[in-house]
Amino acid sequence: MNVRSPGRRILVLCGVLLVAGQFAPLVAEHLLGWWREFGPEWCVVPPGRAPDGDASFVCVQVFRRPSIPLVATLVVVLALLLAAAYPAMGWCLRPVRDLARGMENVGPQNLGHRLHPGSGRDELAELGRAIDEMMDRIAVGYEAQRRFAADASHELRTPLAVQRTLIEVGMAGSLTADQLSLLTTQLLKTNERNERLIEGLLVLSESDRGLVVRAPQRLDRIVATVLDAHRPRAAEAGVAITSTLRPRVVLGEQVLLERLITNLVQNALKYNRTDGTIDVRVGEDPALVVSNTGDDVPPEEVPALFEPFRRRSGTRIDHSGGAGLGLAIARSITRAHEGTIVASSTGHDGLRVQVSFPAVSSKGATA
């Protein structure tokens, strides 16, 4: 038997207390007998006679109820038994305290620490395995945050360095009108890229915190609005947009849902080809499907598309740049709405993104 199991230790303690409790009346009787034989005589009453008027209240009650001394002695014995059990409880919980001491010094510098409790089935082994699994998840999340911070720093450092270089060039000497125009144009583009990056980081942070307010939203109407806004841009790029929009209600925030759909449509437009297509469908399950033509995406590279600052190196028809946060934000917004988003390669031409949301009644949906 595993004596380090707190449950088994408590079971042993309970067994000892139960056995000791059976002998408590016998011990009380012996103690009372020894008291009467060797203890002080504080209430002496001749046999067959009642206490006189000078007898104390306690003496009178003991005479009337002879069981009082035995009950009082039994209570004292049980109290002593419980007092002796208190340090024994420390012995029962010692394995848990040892486990806690092993986790006291765990921090960002040693997230690789594991308890390795083995394959036992007792509660201590199950707790150790649960802690190890929790540490695995924490380590993955911490590493993702560290990588995200490093990537964000790199993304911000590059345009800031470009801006500084352009400013230094402008301050180095007099520039012609054409040179000044080119310089200001480059500064403006770099500034716009920084704005997109910062805006993307803010949206990503907001969606990661979850939704503050939820309300029924007509997903099909939101999609129609977003598509209408992108049709002129798609026409300029030679991309046709087709849609099949059935009524679908989603419980969430309209602004975030608009951002989700916008990111998916912009991604489908950016990585497309001339004379290509974007097909958008809204239905019950999946709630939203966005498919586009374009370069084939190897299946093993599809999951990485949802990581922050991960960009495809395929051919683009939109060279406006980007922060590499579009699909990462889409995933975060979908999770905030308790949904799931997956992407799959068509195998020959483009990408298919599928979004699913929990079902909700259409009653009360906003326009």
Secondary structure, 3 states (H helix, E strand, C coil): CCCCCHHHHHHHHHHHHHHHHHHHHHHHHHHHHHHHHHCCCCCCCCCCCCCCCCCCHHHHHHHHCCCHHHHHHHHHHHHHHHHHHHHHHHHHHHHHHHHHHHHCCCCHHHCCCCCCCCCCCCHHHHHHHHHHHHHHHHHHHHHHHHHHHHHHHHHHHHHHHHHHHHHHHHHHCCCCHHHHHHHHHHHHHHHHHHHHHHHHHHHHHHHHCCCCCCEEEEHHHHHHHHHHHHHHHHHHHCCEEEEEECCCEEEECHHHHHHHHHHHHHHHHHCCCCCCEEEEEECCCCCEEEEECCCCCCHHHCHHHHCCCCCCCCCCCCCCCCCCCHHHHHHHHHHHCCCEEEEEECCCCCEEEEEECCCCCCCCCEC
